[in-house]
Amino acid sequence: MNVATAIPQFTATQIERLAVIIKCFSVIGSQLLFQKSQLYQIACANLPKFRSNDKELLETAHSLALKNGAISPLRLSEDLERSPTDTVQAIVLAQRCLLATAFLSHCIAMSGKQVSSPEMGVSDARVH
């Protein structure tokens, strides 16, 4: 992954929201071949909610992905609205989910060694 563009410093709230989309992509990517699972259905139902509630954050991540040649979480979330029609499409979508989660995780890790948060502090010991 060639990350040439500076990653902005995300707030604790933004990091928590990015973690939600990472979780959605991770679950969907792992369940694409078994689309009937409840986990898959829940994760797919959460994507439109995320897009509507966190549009600005998703657009920021989209812009960063385009500048860095990474998978756009915005485009991926749109593409996941349509179920794959064959195994090859499912595998390609699963790969894109993995690449998007890697990029978003990188964005969180590189957003600053210290989280900028006017609303709350984040402890290093806190695990999600």
N, C-alpha and C positions, 0 to 999 in steps of 0.2 A: 504494500500500500504506500503510495507516494503522497505524503501529506505535506504539500508545499505551502499551503495557506495557513496563516496563524489561526489557531483555534481560540474563539472568545472564551472568556472566563464565565462559566455558567453559575447561576445561583444554586443554592441547595434545592430550592423548589424546582428549578429547571432540570437539575440532575435527577430528581425523583421522577419527574415526568418523562425524561429520556429513558429511565429504567423501565417505565411502563411499556413504552414502545419496543424496547429491547426484549422484554419478556414476551410481548405479543408475537414478535417476529421469531423468537426462539421456539415458542410453542407451535406456532403455525409451521415453521420449517421442519420441526421434528415430527409433525403429525400429517403432513401433506398427503402421504400415501394412504393414510387411514382417516379420511375426511369425516367420517361418521363419529369420531370420538367427541366426547363432551368438551374436552380441553380445546380442541380445534374450533368447535362452534363458539365457545366463549371468547377465545382470542380473536376470531374473525368479527364477532359482534363488537368487540372493544375498539377495533380499528376506526370505524366511522366516528365513534365518540371521541377518540383521541384527535382525529383530524379536525373535528368541529371545535373541541375545547382548547386545543393547543396548536391552532393553525400557525400562529407566528413562530413558535418554536420549531415546528415541522418545516416551515419555509426557510428558517435559518439553517437547519440541518440539510435541507435540500440544496441550498446555495453552497454550503461547505462541501457537500458531496460532489457537486458539479465541478467546483474549482479544484478538487483533489482527485478527480477521476474515480470516485467511489460510487457505490450503489446509492441512489437517492431513496431515502426512507419515504418521501412523499410519493414518488412514482411507484415504488414497491407496494405501498399501502393501497394505491389505486388499482394496481394490477391484481392484487389479492382479492379484490371484490368479485372477480370472475374465477370460478373454480377451474383448475386445469382439466383439460379434456383427455389427456393421456399421461402415461408415466413419464415421458421425456419432459413435458411441460412441468409436471410436479417436481421432478428432480432439478430442473433449472430454477424454479421458484424457490425450492429449498436452499439451493446454493446462494441465490440472491439474498434470502433471509439471513443466512450465516454471514455473508459478506457485509450486509447492512448492520448486523449486530456488532460485528468486529469494528466497523467504522465508528458507530455511535459510542461503543465502549472506549475506543481510542479518543474520541472527542471529550468524553468525560474525564479520562485520565490526563489528557493534555490541557484541560481547560484552566489549569492552575494548580499549583501544589496546595494552595489554600482555597477553600470554597468561599466565594463571595456571597454573603447572605445577610441582608438586613433583617430578615424575618426569623432566622433561627441559626444556631450553631450546629456543626456536624462533628461528631466525635469520630476519631479513627477506629474506635472499637465497635462502632455501630455496624451491624451486618444486616443486609436485606434478604 
